[in-house]
Amino acid sequence: MATIRFGSNTFSTDKEFTVIGVGDMDNLIMGGFGPRPQKPLVWITFRGDAAFLNAELVDADNEVVLQIKDNVITVNKNNIYRLEQRPDNQIPPDRVIVINKYGETALDLQRVAGIWDFNGDFYYGKWHIVATPKGTTINPSTPQV
């Protein structure tokens, strides 16, 4: 059983956790269990003590700009992002960070005292999603990074 903290909420799961997804009515789903939403955006799979970050983010034109499968970037439109795993010499890592070309952290999955913390500041089409330990904000009125 893995524990994940997303924003200011804590969840437990044994296989997979959808951090953010889009439902069949184009609504955002946060913190989902069970079957994946129609369109998962960011989800984490757990195998043993390891957590694997997965994501599929699109731009305003609905074109995929970032796709991550089990901590590996598979699509990176215009090389906007880079992925770092820390520590470098540890498999599985305790932290997976996705950084944009401006040096801003877009996704951050980190194990802290046995809990996996997920924080993020990313876009998906018309939505800007910000998740921090203080909570989660959708479409903030001011930039967060």
N, C-alpha and C positions, 0 to 999 in steps of 0.2 A: 504494500500500500504506500503510495506516494502522497505527500502533502504539497500543495501549491498555493502560493499567495499571489493573488491577482488584484491589483489595486489595493483596496482596504479589506478585501474578503479572502478567506482561507477555505480551501476545498481539499478533499481527499479522493483519490482515485487509484485504480490498480492498473489501467491500461492506457487510456487516452483521455485528454482533456481539451475541449475546444475553448480557446481563450476568446476569440471573436469569430463570428460567422455571419452569413446573410441568409435569412429565411426565404421561403417561397413567395412571400409578399414584399420582398426587397427591404425587410426590416433587419436591424442589427440584433444579433443574439450574442450575449456575453456570458461566459462561464457555463457552457453547455456540457451536459453528460449525455450518455446514450447515443442514439444514431447521430451522425454528423448532420449539421444543417445542410441545406441545399448547396451552399457555397461556403466552405470553411476558409477563413482568411489566415488565422494563426491558430495552430494547435500543437500540442505537445504529446508525444508518445513516451511511455515509460517501459523500460525493460530492465528488470532487476533494480539496481541503484542508479541506473543511467536515465537521463532525460534527453529527448531528441526534439529539437525545435523544427517546426515545419511552418511554411507560410506561402501564401500566394497573394501578392498585392498588385493592384492595377492602377493605372493613372486615370485622369478625368475622361479619357477617350476609351476606357475599358480595355486597354492593352496591358498585358502582363509586364510589369517592370521588375518584379522580384519573385522568384520561386525558390524555396528552400525545402529540401527533402532530407530528413534525418541529419541536420547540422551541416548540410552541403548545399551551396548555392548551385542551382541547375539552370536558372534563367536570371540574367542580370542586364537588363536593357541599358545600353549606353554606359555600362560599368559604373552605375550610380552607387552601388553598395559594396562593402567588403565584410567578411565574416571572420571573427577572431574567436579562438577557443583558448581558455585559460584553465590551468597552466598548460603551456604549449606541449609539455612532455607527458601529459596524463591522458589516458584513454579509459573511460570517458572523462571529458573535462567537467569541472565544477561550474564553468561559466561559458555561455555562448553569447556573443555580442555581435549585432549587425549595426554597422556604422555607415552613414551616407557620405557622399563625396565632400561634404562640408565639415566633416568631423563630428557630426551630431549622432547620438545614439538613437537608432530607430527601434530596435528590439533588444531586450536584455533578459536572459534567463540565467539565474545564478542560484547555486545551492548555498544556503546560509544556515548553519546549525541544523541540518537535516530537513530543511524546508526549501522548496524551489520557489524563488521569487521571480515573478515575471513583471517587467516594466516595459513600457513602449511609448513611442511618439511617432505615429505613422499615419499615412493617408491610404485610403481605399476609395477610388472614385471621388464621390462628393463628400465623403466623411473624413474627418481628421479625428483620430482616436488617441487619447493620452491616458495612460495608466501609470500611476505612481502609488507609493504607499499611502498617500493621502486620499486616494480614490480614483475614479475613472471619469473622464470628461469627453463628451462627444462634441465636435465642432466648437472648440473654445474661441472666444472672441478675440483673444490675443495669442500670438505665437508662444509656444511652451518650451521650445529648445533654445 
